[in-house]
Amino acid sequence: MRISKLRLECGKTQQQMADKLNISLDHYRALENGRRGGSLDLLIELAITFDISLDYLILGRVKYSDTERIQRELENIMGQIGQLKASL
C-alpha cells in the first residue's frame, strides 16, 4: 500500500513506474499489491525514486530523515496554498 500511495503522490501511473524500474507492468502491479516481493536492487531503486528510506518502504518506519522530507513537502504545499489565497 505504501508503494501505491507514494506513486500517486508523485502523479505517476503504474505503467510509468514499471518503465522507470525496467520491469513489466504485471510485475509492478503485483509488487504494489503485495502479491510479489522485490529484489534488493528493485527496493533500493524504489527508495531512491520516492526519496524515502528502505525502513519506510519495507517496514513502514518513519525515520528522522523522512520527517524532514515530509516537513519540506508540507512547507511547499502551504506556500502553494498561500499563493492561491493571495490570487483570490
N, C-alpha and C positions, 0 to 999 in steps of 0.2 A: 504494500500500500504506500510505503514511503516513496518508492521509485515513481509510482504513478502521480503522486502529489507533487513531487519535485519536477517531473516532466511538465505537468500542467502549469505550474508556477513559471516555468521557462517559456511557455507558449509553444511547445513543440508537439508534433504528432508522434504517434508510435513509429510510423514509417521513418520519420526524420531521425529519431533516436536510433532505430535499428541501422540505418545507413551510417550514422556517425560512428556507431560502435562496430560497424562492419560485421553484423550478424543478420540472420533472416528475421523477417517480421514475426514469424511464428515463434522463433526463439525469444525475441524481445517480449512478445505478449506473454509467453509462459513465464519468463523471468519476472515481469511486472505483476503477474497474477499469483506468484509464489508457487507455481507448479514445477518450476525448474530453478535450480541454483545456478550461480555464475562462477566462472573460474576466478581465481585471484586477480589475474590481469584484467578481466572484464569488470570486476568490482572496483579495482583501482581506477579504471577509465571512467566509470560512473561517478566515483567520488570526485575526480578531477573535473569532469564535465559540470557537475552540480555545485562544485566548490564546497563540499562537505567532508567531514571526516569519515573514515571507514567505520568507526564506532557507531556513528549515527546511522550510516547506511545499513549496517548489518544488525546492530543491536538496538538502535533507536535511542542511544545515549547522546545527550547533548553536552558537548564539552564547551569550555570557555571560548574557544575559537569559533564555535558555531554560534554562540550567543553574540559575539562581535559581529558576525555576518548578518545575523537577524537584526541587530541594532542598526547597522548600516542600511539594510533594506527598509526598516521602519522609518528611518530618517528621510530616506529618498521618497517614500510614499507620502509622508507628512509634508514634504516640500512640494510634491505634485498637488496635493490637496490644497495647500496654501496658494499655489499659482492659480488653480481652478477657482478658488474662492475669490481671489483678487480680480479675476476676469469677469466675475458676475456683476 
